[in-house]
Amino acid sequence: MLGKTLAGHYKIVKNLSSGGFGETYIAEDTHRPGNPKCVVKHLKPVNSSSAVLPIARRLFNSEAQVLEKLGEHPRIPRLLAYFEEDEEFYLVQEFIDGHPLSAELPLGQRWSENQVKTMLEDVLGILEFVHAQGVIHRDIKPDNIMRRESDNKLVLIDFGAIKEVGNQGIPQTAQASSTVAIGTPGYMPTEQGRGKPRPSSDLYALGMIAIQSLTGMLPNQLREDDDTGEISWKDQANVSPELAMILSQMIRYHFKDRYKTATEVLIDMKSLGGGEIHQSTPPANQKYQAKGGENHSILPPKNVPSNQGYAVPTTPVLPSSPQTISHPKLQNNRVIWTGIATVIFFFGGALMVSLYASLQNPGNSVSDINPSSGYPSPSSDSSTPPALSPDKFVFQYYHNLNSSNYEKSWKMLSYRLKNDYNSHPNGYDSYLEWWTKVANVNVLDSRIIYETAAIVKVQSNLEYYLISGRTLQQVLIFSLVFDENNSSWYLDKVDRIGD
């Protein structure tokens, strides 16, 4: 294969690795200035019969689309191309110049607790994005975490999902054992070994890497309790009880006893403090900043009936004794009064509907997008004041809605959120339909609770006033992404506390 040119311009210059699913090479793109390096993955189905090939082709195309979306994150390699030649499949991805994390973990060498905290937060931030796309990595290990030379950031590589392409054609009796191969012993929990990985399977693997860092021992060198299956490791590490508790929950034998999401771990990590935590910086990948991820849904406040705005799958029940309020907008057909002592702010209707949808469908992956919403331009036309801080962004967003400036508030949503079909089946019309049926949302308080290079989370305590005269209170966590081109934040996702 060395020296061969694929697709007319990818010249193979080095063999990186090979396995049962295919080979991985470094290539040069001769159609780009300077012939930059890229990574080419050659995937060969086990069975290339005429009956199996179409199945492998469909799976290959589907997984390539997933990798395209994942590449929107600044610390996941971008998918540059994918193609088929001679009934074999090829992926071309961004080349990461750096070294694997395994090079920093020689046997017998222990990391400090602060180093481990930093590594955990870095990788958890990436997994938070990955899992939000409905994707499980399935092969988290030190060799698949690269330290990028240009900025010293950790980058997650080699997603195992695409390896399913190579499995096509294996008899059903052997399929389960081949699924086990998607993963690495020692970092792979029991449910993944049975071919049933979950997001918590990735958390298990990351927890084992952290324990390897603290103990200087490989996973297979650690003792396992014969009765419970739990890993015994604390006596081999110099670690605080708080971090030990987090790691132990990440690697529990049964997935039901582990953290369910990367966000849950990050919240507990934040309470530790003291780590060498990277300060938040705007993402380097502007594609990710402008669009965000897919299917970060947002819903109406809990207990708001579906006939208040959007059509939703079920009709939640309102509180048995709703409060009745008197508000200028209710009495004067939404006319803006100027002498109000307390500024009342609004909350975006899109946020309410799509989070509700995500709770109704917690296991969904990337949602369908309706690109022809017809209204709002992409995020580049945002009217958000430059350099507006994330916590002030929330107040400004509500203020725009309070002033009935719905178009301006709409422009503060990320490109992804505007085009989320579950939230806005009719684009801006759907957004407007909800907010003409809501009187006010009062922001009681708002504060930043979490920061990474890719995202900032703001927790806000909100009070909703409905046109019907009812009031509801919610605590929400807003995920914001930053666009350097406009020096603006964009609202991309909302989670509700208490669900």
C-alpha positions as CSV (number, residue, x, y, z in Angstrom):
1,M,0.0,0.0,0.0
2,L,2.9,2.4,0.6
3,G,3.3,4.8,-2.3
4,K,-0.2,4.1,-3.6
5,T,-2.5,7.0,-4.3
6,L,-6.2,6.8,-3.3
7,A,-9.0,8.8,-4.7
8,G,-6.5,10.5,-7.0
9,H,-4.8,12.6,-4.3
10,Y,-4.2,10.7,-1.0
11,K,-0.7,9.3,-1.2
12,I,0.1,6.7,1.4
13,V,3.4,7.4,3.1
14,K,3.4,5.4,6.3
15,N,1.7,2.4,7.9
16,L,0.3,3.3,11.3
17,S,-1.4,0.1,12.4
18,S,-3.3,-2.9,11.2
19,G,-5.9,-5.3,12.6
20,G,-8.9,-7.5,11.9
21,F,-11.0,-4.5,10.7
22,G,-8.4,-3.0,8.3
23,E,-5.3,-0.8,8.2
24,T,-4.5,2.8,9.2
25,Y,-2.1,4.9,7.3
26,I,-0.6,8.4,7.2
27,A,-1.1,9.9,3.8
28,E,-0.3,13.2,2.1
29,D,-3.1,15.2,0.3
30,T,-1.5,16.2,-2.9
31,H,-4.4,18.4,-3.9
32,R,-3.7,20.8,-1.0
33,P,-0.9,23.4,-0.7
34,G,2.1,21.8,1.1
35,N,0.7,18.3,0.8
36,P,-0.5,18.2,4.5
37,K,-0.7,14.9,6.3
38,C,-3.9,13.1,7.0
39,V,-5.0,9.8,8.4
40,V,-6.5,7.2,6.1
41,K,-8.4,4.2,7.5
42,H,-8.9,1.3,5.2
43,L,-11.9,-0.8,6.2
44,K,-12.4,-4.2,4.7
45,P,-15.6,-6.2,5.4
46,V,-14.9,-9.7,6.5
47,N,-17.3,-11.0,3.9
48,S,-17.5,-9.1,0.6
49,S,-20.3,-11.2,-1.0
50,S,-23.0,-9.5,-3.0
51,A,-25.5,-9.9,-0.2
52,V,-23.3,-8.4,2.5
53,L,-21.7,-5.6,0.7
54,P,-24.8,-3.3,0.5
55,I,-25.2,-3.7,4.3
56,A,-21.6,-2.8,4.9
57,R,-22.0,0.2,2.5
58,R,-25.1,1.5,4.3
59,L,-23.4,1.2,7.7
60,F,-20.2,2.8,6.4
61,N,-22.1,5.8,5.1
62,S,-24.1,6.1,8.3
63,E,-21.0,6.0,10.5
64,A,-19.2,8.4,8.3
65,Q,-22.1,10.9,8.9
66,V,-21.7,10.4,12.7
67,L,-17.9,11.1,12.4
68,E,-18.7,14.2,10.4
69,K,-20.8,15.6,13.3
70,L,-18.3,14.5,16.0
71,G,-15.6,16.4,14.1
72,E,-17.4,19.6,14.9
73,H,-15.7,19.4,18.4
74,P,-12.3,21.1,18.5
75,R,-10.7,18.1,20.2
76,I,-12.0,15.3,17.9
77,P,-10.3,14.8,14.5
78,R,-12.3,16.2,11.6
79,L,-13.6,13.8,8.9
80,L,-12.1,15.1,5.7
81,A,-13.5,12.6,3.3
82,Y,-14.9,9.1,2.9
83,F,-15.1,7.0,-0.3
84,E,-15.3,3.5,-1.7
85,E,-12.8,1.9,-4.1
86,D,-12.9,-1.6,-5.4
87,E,-15.6,-2.5,-2.9
88,E,-13.5,-1.5,0.0
89,F,-14.1,1.6,2.2
90,Y,-11.8,4.5,3.2
91,L,-12.1,7.2,5.8
92,V,-9.8,10.3,5.7
93,Q,-9.4,12.2,9.0
94,E,-7.5,15.1,10.3
95,F,-3.9,14.2,11.4
96,I,-3.2,15.0,15.0
97,D,0.5,15.9,15.5
98,G,1.4,14.8,19.0
99,H,1.8,11.7,21.2
100,P,-0.6,9.3,22.9
101,L,-1.4,9.5,26.5
102,S,0.2,6.1,27.0
103,A,3.6,7.8,26.4
104,E,3.0,9.7,29.6
105,L,2.1,6.6,31.6
106,P,5.2,4.4,31.9
107,L,4.8,1.5,34.2
108,G,5.6,2.4,37.8
109,Q,5.3,6.1,37.4
110,R,2.5,7.9,39.3
111,W,0.8,11.1,38.5
112,S,-0.1,13.7,41.1
113,E,-3.8,14.1,42.0
114,N,-3.9,17.5,40.3
115,Q,-2.7,16.0,37.1
116,V,-5.3,13.3,37.2
117,K,-8.1,15.9,37.9
118,T,-7.0,17.9,34.9
119,M,-6.9,14.9,32.6
120,L,-10.4,13.8,33.8
121,E,-12.0,17.2,33.2
122,D,-10.4,17.5,29.7
123,V,-11.6,14.1,28.5
124,L,-15.0,14.3,30.3
125,G,-15.7,17.5,28.4
126,I,-15.1,15.7,25.1
127,L,-17.3,12.7,26.2
128,E,-20.0,15.1,27.2
129,F,-20.2,16.3,23.6
130,V,-19.8,12.8,22.2
131,H,-22.6,11.2,24.3
132,A,-24.9,14.1,23.5
133,Q,-24.7,13.0,19.9
134,G,-26.0,9.6,20.9
135,V,-22.5,8.1,20.3
136,I,-20.5,5.8,22.5
137,H,-16.7,5.7,21.8
138,R,-16.3,2.1,23.0
139,D,-12.5,2.1,22.9
140,I,-11.3,4.7,25.5
141,K,-7.7,3.9,26.4
142,P,-4.4,5.8,26.7
143,D,-3.5,5.0,23.1
144,N,-6.6,6.7,21.8
145,I,-6.1,9.9,23.7
146,M,-3.6,12.1,22.0
147,R,-1.7,15.1,23.5
148,R,-1.7,17.6,20.6
149,E,1.6,19.3,20.2
150,S,0.3,22.7,19.0
151,D,-1.6,23.5,22.2
152,N,-0.9,20.6,24.6
153,K,-4.7,19.7,24.6
154,L,-6.0,16.2,24.8
155,V,-7.7,14.9,21.7
156,L,-9.9,11.8,21.5
157,I,-9.3,9.6,18.4
158,D,-10.2,6.2,16.9
159,F,-13.9,5.8,17.5
160,G,-14.8,2.1,17.7
161,A,-18.3,2.5,16.1
162,I,-16.9,2.5,12.6
163,K,-15.3,-0.9,13.2
164,E,-18.8,-2.4,12.8
165,V,-18.3,-2.0,9.1
166,G,-15.7,-4.7,9.2
167,N,-18.0,-7.0,11.1
168,Q,-20.5,-7.4,8.3
169,G,-20.8,-10.9,7.0
170,I,-19.8,-12.7,10.3
171,P,-22.2,-15.5,11.1
172,Q,-24.6,-14.6,13.9
173,T,-23.0,-17.1,16.3
174,A,-19.7,-15.3,16.0
175,Q,-21.1,-11.8,15.9
176,A,-21.2,-11.4,19.6
177,S,-17.6,-12.3,20.0
178,S,-16.6,-9.9,17.3
179,T,-18.4,-7.1,19.1
180,V,-16.3,-7.8,22.2
181,A,-13.3,-6.9,20.0
182,I,-14.5,-3.3,19.9
183,G,-12.8,-2.4,23.1
184,T,-9.7,-3.2,25.1
185,P,-9.5,-5.7,28.0
186,G,-8.8,-3.9,31.2
187,Y,-10.6,-0.7,30.1
188,M,-13.7,-2.5,28.9
189,P,-16.6,-3.2,31.4
190,T,-18.6,-6.3,31.5
191,E,-21.7,-5.1,29.6
192,Q,-19.5,-3.9,26.8
193,G,-17.9,-7.3,26.7
194,R,-21.4,-8.7,26.1
195,G,-21.8,-6.4,23.2
196,K,-24.1,-4.0,25.0
197,P,-22.1,-0.8,25.6
198,R,-23.6,2.3,27.3
199,P,-22.3,5.8,27.8
200,S,-21.3,4.7,31.3
201,S,-19.0,2.1,29.6
202,D,-16.9,5.0,28.4
203,L,-16.8,6.5,31.9
204,Y,-15.6,3.2,33.2
205,A,-12.7,3.2,30.8
206,L,-11.8,6.7,31.6
207,G,-11.9,5.9,35.3
208,M,-9.5,3.0,34.8
209,I,-7.1,5.4,33.0
210,A,-7.2,7.7,36.0
211,I,-6.6,4.9,38.4
212,Q,-3.7,3.7,36.1
213,S,-2.3,7.3,36.4
214,L,-2.5,7.3,40.2
215,T,-1.2,3.8,40.8
216,G,1.4,3.4,38.0
217,M,-0.2,0.0,37.4
218,L,-1.9,-1.4,34.4
219,P,-5.6,-2.4,34.8
220,N,-4.9,-6.1,34.6
221,Q,-2.4,-5.8,37.5
222,L,-5.1,-4.6,39.9
223,R,-6.9,-7.0,42.2
224,E,-10.6,-7.8,41.7
225,D,-12.9,-8.8,44.4
226,D,-14.0,-12.4,43.8
227,D,-17.5,-11.8,45.3
228,T,-18.4,-8.4,43.9
229,G,-16.2,-8.0,40.8
230,E,-15.2,-4.6,42.0
231,I,-11.6,-3.4,41.4
232,S,-9.4,-2.9,44.5
233,W,-7.0,-0.1,43.9
234,K,-7.1,2.6,46.7
235,D,-4.3,1.0,48.7
236,Q,-2.0,1.4,45.7
237,A,-2.5,5.1,45.3
238,N,-2.0,8.4,47.2
239,V,-5.4,9.9,46.6
240,S,-7.9,12.0,48.5
241,P,-11.1,10.3,49.7
242,E,-13.2,12.6,47.6
243,L,-11.5,11.8,44.3
244,A,-11.3,8.1,45.2
245,M,-15.1,8.1,45.7
246,I,-15.6,9.6,42.3
247,L,-13.3,7.2,40.6
248,S,-14.8,4.2,42.4
249,Q,-18.3,5.2,41.2
250,M,-17.0,5.5,37.6
251,I,-15.6,2.0,37.6
252,R,-18.4,0.1,39.5
253,Y,-18.9,-3.4,38.2
254,H,-22.5,-2.9,37.3
255,F,-23.4,-0.1,35.0
256,K,-26.5,0.8,37.2
257,D,-24.2,1.7,40.0
258,R,-22.0,4.1,37.9
259,Y,-22.5,7.7,36.9
260,K,-24.9,7.9,34.1
261,T,-23.4,10.8,32.2
262,A,-20.1,12.7,31.9
263,T,-21.9,15.8,33.2
264,E,-22.7,14.1,36.5
265,V,-19.0,13.4,36.9
266,L,-18.0,16.9,36.0
267,I,-20.3,18.4,38.5
268,D,-18.8,16.2,41.3
269,M,-15.3,17.0,40.0
270,K,-16.0,20.7,40.2
271,S,-16.8,20.4,43.9
272,L,-13.2,19.0,44.5
273,G,-11.3,22.1,43.3
274,G,-7.6,22.4,43.5
275,G,-6.8,20.7,40.2
276,E,-4.7,22.1,37.4
277,I,-7.8,22.9,35.5
278,H,-7.5,24.4,32.0
279,Q,-9.1,27.8,31.9
280,S,-12.0,28.2,29.4
281,T,-11.0,29.5,26.0
282,P,-13.1,29.8,22.8
283,P,-13.1,26.7,20.7
284,A,-10.6,26.6,17.9
285,N,-13.0,25.0,15.5
286,Q,-15.4,27.7,14.4
287,K,-17.7,25.1,12.7
288,Y,-18.4,23.7,16.2
289,Q,-18.8,27.1,17.7
290,A,-21.4,28.2,15.2
291,K,-23.4,25.1,15.0
292,G,-23.0,23.3,18.3
293,G,-24.0,19.6,18.5
294,E,-27.1,17.9,17.3
295,N,-30.1,16.9,19.4
296,H,-29.3,19.0,22.5
297,S,-33.1,19.3,23.1
298,I,-34.9,21.9,25.1
299,L,-38.4,21.6,26.5
300,P,-41.2,23.7,28.0
301,P,-41.2,24.2,31.7
302,K,-42.3,21.1,33.6
303,N,-46.0,20.9,34.0
304,V,-46.8,23.3,31.1
305,P,-49.6,21.8,29.0
306,S,-48.9,21.1,25.4
307,N,-51.7,23.4,24.2
308,Q,-49.8,26.3,25.5
309,G,-47.6,26.3,22.5
310,Y,-46.0,23.4,20.8
311,A,-47.6,20.0,20.1
312,V,-45.7,17.6,22.3
313,P,-46.0,13.8,22.6
314,T,-47.8,13.8,26.0
315,T,-49.6,16.4,28.0
316,P,-48.0,17.1,31.4
317,V,-50.3,18.0,34.3
318,L,-50.3,21.5,35.8
319,P,-49.9,22.0,39.5
320,S,-53.1,21.4,41.4
321,S,-53.2,24.9,42.8
322,P,-51.7,27.3,40.3
323,Q,-51.0,30.8,41.4
324,T,-52.9,33.7,39.7
325,I,-50.8,36.7,38.9
326,S,-51.5,40.2,37.8
327,H,-48.9,41.6,35.3
328,P,-48.9,44.5,32.9
329,K,-48.6,42.3,29.9
330,L,-51.6,40.3,30.9
331,Q,-53.7,43.4,31.4
332,N,-52.6,45.3,28.4
333,N,-52.3,42.8,25.6
334,R,-48.5,42.5,25.9
335,V,-47.9,46.3,25.7
336,I,-44.5,47.2,27.1
337,W,-44.7,49.4,30.2
338,T,-41.9,51.7,31.0
339,G,-41.7,52.4,34.7
340,I,-41.6,48.8,36.0
341,A,-39.5,48.6,39.2
342,T,-38.1,45.2,38.5
343,V,-37.0,44.2,35.0
344,I,-38.9,41.1,33.9
345,F,-37.0,38.9,31.5
346,F,-38.1,36.3,29.1
347,F,-36.9,32.8,28.5
348,G,-36.8,31.3,24.9
349,G,-39.6,29.1,23.9
350,A,-37.3,26.9,21.8
351,L,-35.5,26.0,25.0
352,M,-38.7,24.7,26.5
353,V,-39.8,22.4,23.8
354,S,-36.7,20.6,22.7
355,L,-35.5,19.7,26.2
356,Y,-39.0,18.2,26.8
357,A,-38.4,16.2,23.6
358,S,-35.1,14.9,24.8
359,L,-36.6,13.7,28.1
360,Q,-39.3,11.9,26.1
361,N,-36.6,10.3,24.0
362,P,-33.5,10.0,26.3
363,G,-31.7,7.4,24.1
364,N,-32.0,9.2,20.8
365,S,-29.0,10.1,18.8
366,V,-28.6,12.9,16.3
367,S,-32.0,14.3,15.3
368,D,-33.2,15.2,11.9
369,I,-32.7,18.8,11.0
370,N,-35.0,21.0,9.0
371,P,-32.6,23.2,7.1
372,S,-35.3,25.1,5.3
373,S,-36.7,27.0,8.3
374,G,-36.8,30.0,6.1
375,Y,-36.2,32.5,8.9
376,P,-33.2,33.5,10.9
377,S,-29.9,33.8,9.3
378,P,-27.0,31.8,10.7
379,S,-25.4,32.8,14.0
380,S,-23.1,35.2,12.3
381,D,-25.8,37.8,12.2
382,S,-26.3,37.7,16.0
383,S,-27.2,41.0,17.6
384,T,-25.7,40.0,21.0
385,P,-23.5,42.8,22.3
386,P,-19.8,42.0,21.8
387,A,-17.9,40.5,24.8
388,L,-21.1,40.0,26.7
389,S,-20.3,37.6,29.6
390,P,-22.2,34.2,29.7
391,D,-24.2,35.0,32.8
392,K,-25.2,38.4,31.4
393,F,-26.1,36.7,28.1
394,V,-28.9,34.9,29.9
395,F,-30.3,38.2,31.3
396,Q,-30.0,39.9,27.9
397,Y,-31.8,37.1,26.2
398,Y,-34.7,37.3,28.5
399,H,-34.7,41.1,28.3
400,N,-35.1,40.9,24.5
401,L,-38.1,38.6,24.9
402,N,-39.5,40.8,27.6
403,S,-39.4,43.6,25.1
404,S,-41.2,41.5,22.6
405,N,-38.1,41.6,20.4
406,Y,-38.5,38.0,19.4
407,E,-36.4,38.2,16.2
408,K,-33.4,39.6,18.2
409,S,-33.7,36.8,20.8
410,W,-34.0,34.2,18.0
411,K,-30.7,35.4,16.6
412,M,-29.1,34.6,20.0
413,L,-29.7,30.8,19.4
414,S,-27.1,28.7,17.9
415,Y,-27.4,27.6,14.3
416,R,-28.1,24.0,15.5
417,L,-30.8,25.0,17.9
418,K,-32.6,27.2,15.3
419,N,-32.6,24.3,12.9
420,D,-33.6,21.6,15.4
421,Y,-36.8,20.1,13.9
422,N,-38.0,18.8,17.3
423,S,-37.9,22.3,18.7
424,H,-38.9,24.4,15.7
425,P,-40.7,22.3,13.1
426,N,-41.7,25.5,11.3
427,G,-38.6,27.5,12.1
428,Y,-39.1,30.9,13.5
429,D,-42.9,30.5,13.3
430,S,-42.8,27.8,15.9
431,Y,-40.6,29.9,18.2
432,L,-43.0,32.8,17.9
433,E,-46.0,30.7,18.4
434,W,-44.8,29.6,21.8
435,W,-43.9,33.1,23.0
436,T,-47.1,34.7,22.2
437,K,-48.7,32.5,24.8
438,V,-46.2,33.2,27.6
439,A,-46.4,36.5,29.5
440,N,-43.1,36.7,31.3
441,V,-40.2,34.7,32.7
442,N,-38.5,36.4,35.7
443,V,-34.8,35.6,36.2
444,L,-34.4,35.3,40.0
445,D,-30.6,34.6,39.8
446,S,-28.0,33.3,37.3
447,R,-24.4,32.1,37.7
448,I,-21.7,30.2,35.9
449,I,-21.2,26.7,37.3
450,Y,-18.9,25.0,34.8
451,E,-16.4,26.0,32.1
452,T,-14.4,24.1,29.5
453,A,-12.7,25.1,26.3
454,A,-15.8,24.1,24.3
455,I,-18.7,25.2,26.5
456,V,-19.9,27.3,29.4
457,K,-22.8,26.3,31.6
458,V,-24.9,28.9,33.4
459,Q,-27.4,27.9,36.1
460,S,-30.5,30.1,36.3
461,N,-33.5,30.2,38.7
462,L,-36.5,31.2,36.6
463,E,-40.2,32.0,37.3
464,Y,-42.6,31.6,34.4
465,Y,-45.8,33.6,34.1
466,L,-48.3,32.2,31.6
467,I,-51.0,34.1,29.8
468,S,-53.5,31.7,31.4
469,G,-52.6,33.3,34.8
470,R,-50.5,30.5,36.1
471,T,-46.9,30.6,37.4
472,L,-44.2,27.9,37.5
473,Q,-40.7,27.9,38.8
474,Q,-37.7,26.1,37.2
475,V,-33.9,25.8,37.7
476,L,-32.2,25.4,34.4
477,I,-28.6,24.9,33.2
478,F,-27.8,26.7,29.9
479,S,-25.0,25.5,27.7
480,L,-23.5,28.4,25.7
481,V,-20.9,28.3,22.8
482,F,-18.7,31.2,21.7
483,D,-18.1,32.5,18.2
484,E,-14.9,34.5,18.0
485,N,-15.9,36.0,14.6
486,N,-18.7,37.9,16.3
487,S,-17.4,38.0,19.9
488,S,-20.7,36.6,20.8
489,W,-22.2,33.7,22.8
490,Y,-24.9,31.5,21.4
491,L,-27.5,29.5,23.3
492,D,-27.1,25.8,22.4
493,K,-28.7,23.5,25.0
494,V,-30.6,23.6,28.3
495,D,-30.8,20.9,31.0
496,R,-33.4,21.0,33.8
497,I,-32.4,20.3,37.4
498,G,-34.6,17.9,39.2
499,D,-35.4,15.5,36.3
